[in-house]
Amino acid sequence: MIEIVDPKDSRIQAYTNLKKPKLGQNTFIAENEKVVIRLLNSQLKVHSVLGTNQAIQRNISFLTSKGISQDKMFVCSKQILEEIVGFSIHRGIMAEAEIPSNPDLSTLENPIIILNRIYDSENIGAILRTARAFGIKDLIFDQESSHPYLRRSVRVSMGNIFTMRIFKTQSIEETIQKLQDDGYTLLGASAKFSDPKNESVYKINFPKKWALILGNEAEGISRNLEDTCNKLIHIPMSDTVDSMNVSHSLASILAIWQNKNQI
């Protein structure tokens, strides 16, 4: 193990000042002991781990069994660790790993979640965790959405992102067209209840192949995507509430979908 005594040590540069959104060209940071363990149990390539001596020693056998060599284990005091990353760490271990390469669109499996203009990385992490809870493995995000491999997204997902295929689209319109050409029905989650194209999620019959587009809570999905969707769907709710959290909405829709599949 390599002891770190200087927060500015170049060997741990990837971990510095993580309070600000940070995403390297091809690596990400996993934070939280449970998330790090799930990362090491995944197929992703891990570059190094950083933690307090106590946290590293607690997991030393596991780290070694997963191929993390001693020269890739960096240890420091809790105070130095917090100086490095820029915030308080309760379970003092982190890891740097490679972001998987963009999968081929044709390898994604039905159903698919699509993110449009979702900026909040914690919301994205919650979406990932919710999707996996219902057995969904594939997600597409557009250029306007935050990257799912940002630290806060990875943390909130509780490592469930590591078992998903994440596709970054350069053109969401072109990607949606390809999905439709491949037989997918595009559903758009929308709070525009007055739109005649918008049906209650309780009333629709989910098609065999479908993808669900989610937008941000303030504006929803973009107008051009609403026009492209085969169907808009909404969750009936009290007229005193404008919208639900996007991950809660997803959980409701997926619960209804699974219930209809079991009938």
C-alpha positions, 0 to 999 in steps of 0.5 A: 500500500502507498501512504498519501500524506500530501493532498496534492500528490499527483498519484491521486489526482483523479480523486481531488476536489470531487465536490464539483462535478467531475468526469475524466475523459474515460474514468469515473469515481465510485464512492461509498464502501458498498458501491466500491464492492459492487464495482469490484464485483462487476466487469469494469476495469478498476484503476485504483482505490483510495481510503483510510487505513482502516477502510482499506485494511477492512477490505484488504482480502477482498481487494487483493482477491479482485486483482487490486495490487498493493501499488494501486491501494492508496491510504491516508488519514481521514483528515487527508482524505477529506482534504483530497476530495473536498467533503466529509467521507463517512465510509472512507473508501473510493475507487477510480474505474474506466467508463465502459465504451458506448455499446452498439444501439442494436445490443440494447434490450427491450424495454429501454429508458431514455433521458431527455434534458435531465440535469440533476445527477442524483435524479439520474442515479435514482432512475438507474436504481429504479430501472434495475429494481424492475429488471431494466438493463438499458438506458439512453441519455442525450447530450443535454442530460448529465452523464450517468457516470458522474460521482453523485449519480453512481453513488445514488444508483448504489452501484446498480449502474455497473450492471447496465448498458448506458448509451450516449446518443449524439442525436436523440432524434436519430436514435429514436427514429432507429428504435422506431424502425426496429419496431419499438413503440416510443412512450413519452412521460408527460404532465400535459393532461389536456393533450388528446394524445396523452393517456393515463398509464392505467389505461394503456396496453404496453406494447411488446417492444417499447422505450420510455422517454423521461424529461425534467420535472420543470419542462418535461420532454422537449416538444419535438420529442413529444411530437415524435412519440407514438403515445404520451402517458401520464400518472393521474394525480391530485390537481394540487400537485404539478409533477412528481419526482422523475424517479418516483414517476418511473417507479409508478409506471414500471410497477403498473407495467409489471402488474399488467404483465402478470394479469 
